[in-house]
Structures are given as C-alpha cells and as structure tokens.
C-alpha cells in the first residue's frame, strides 16, 4: 500500500486529527492512539504509535513477544520479528511495516 493510500484510509476511518487514529499491536492486540502515548509523557508519540506497542514505555507491563492476553506488551516492529501484516511504501519507494488500524 502506498503511504498516501494509508493516510487517506486513516482519515476516512478516524478523521484528519492523527492523534485520534487507533492502531492494533500485532502481538498482543492492544489498541492505542497518539493520545495514549502523550498521557505517558512520550515525546514524538506520532513516531511510535503505529510501530511499537505502548507497553514498551510502561515498566510494569508484563506482556512480551508471543504472549497472548497480556496487554500491553513490549513488542516493536524494529525488533528481530516483524509481525505486522501491513506494509506501506513511502514516496522514495522504501517499505515500512506498520500496525494495522483498529476496527
């Protein structure tokens, strides 16, 4: 999917305010948005919301990769395992794994 298509899909689902876009962690199923990261004081939340589960930023989070039912977890697309089913291609032709949008 091209990044422009992905952005259009996000706007159609959630509106133009990207802070309200909801994503699903492919490991634990946690649903998160930028506002959730901001509440934790995470800077650059828009860079993490579709790439890393918020549990990475919560020390007491118990979920790890391949554990089900423990939300949120510590999964990130930048690790050894890429569990994301959705890939977007930017204007430079580079492909990026992203979390899917929440339903």
N, C-alpha and C positions, 0 to 999 in steps of 0.2 A: 504494500500500500504506500502510496506517495504521502509525504508529510502534509501536503495541502489537503488531501482527501481526509487524512486523520484529523486534522484541525477542523475541517468542515463537519465531520461526524461528531466530534466533541461539542461543537457549537450547537448542532441540531439537537443533541441529547440533553445538554446542560445549560446552554446559553453562552454568551460571549465572555462572562466572568470565569476565567480559568481557575480561579481559587475554589470554585464550586464543582469542578469536574471530578468525578469519582472513578477510582481505579481499583481493580481487584488484584491482590497479591496471588500469583500463580501457585505459590507453595501452600499457604495457609488459608486463603480465601478472605483475608481481611479486606474490608472496603475502606478506602481512605481518600482524602482530598487535601489540597494545599492548606486549607484552614486548620486541619488536624495537626499538621507539622508546625504551623505558626503558633498554635497554642502551646507547643512544647518549646518554643523559642528557637526553632530550627531556621537558620538563615538559608537563603536560596532554596526554600521549600519547593519551588516550582521545578527545580532540577532533580529532586529525589522522588516526588510523588508517584511517578509512573515507572520508576526504576528500582526503588528499594522499599521494602516493607517498613512501615513506621517503627516496628519492633526493634530495628537496628539502633534506634535512638532512645529506646527505653531500657535502661539497665536491668530492670526486674522482669523483662519479657522472657518467657520460658521457651517459646517456640524456636525450633531450629529447622534447617532444611530437611525435607522429607518427613517431618512430623505433622500429622493432621489433627485439627481440632484445637491446637494451641495458638490462639490469635492474640496479638500479632506476633510475627516471628522475626528472625534476623536475616531473612533472605534478601539478596540483591542480584540484579541481572549482571553485575560486574564481577561476580564470583566465578568459580570453576564450572558450575552447572547453569545453563541457560534454560529455564523452564517456561519462558514466555512463548506463547504461540504466535504473537503478533509482532511483525517486523515492519518498520516504516523506513522509507528511503528519503533522505533529505535532498535538497537541490543540487548538492555536489555528487550525488549518487552513492553516498555512504549509507549503509544499512544499520539500523538501531533496533534492538529488542526493547519493547515497551510492554507494560502491563495492559491488559485489556480493560476497556471501560466497564464499569459496573452496570448492571441492568436497571 
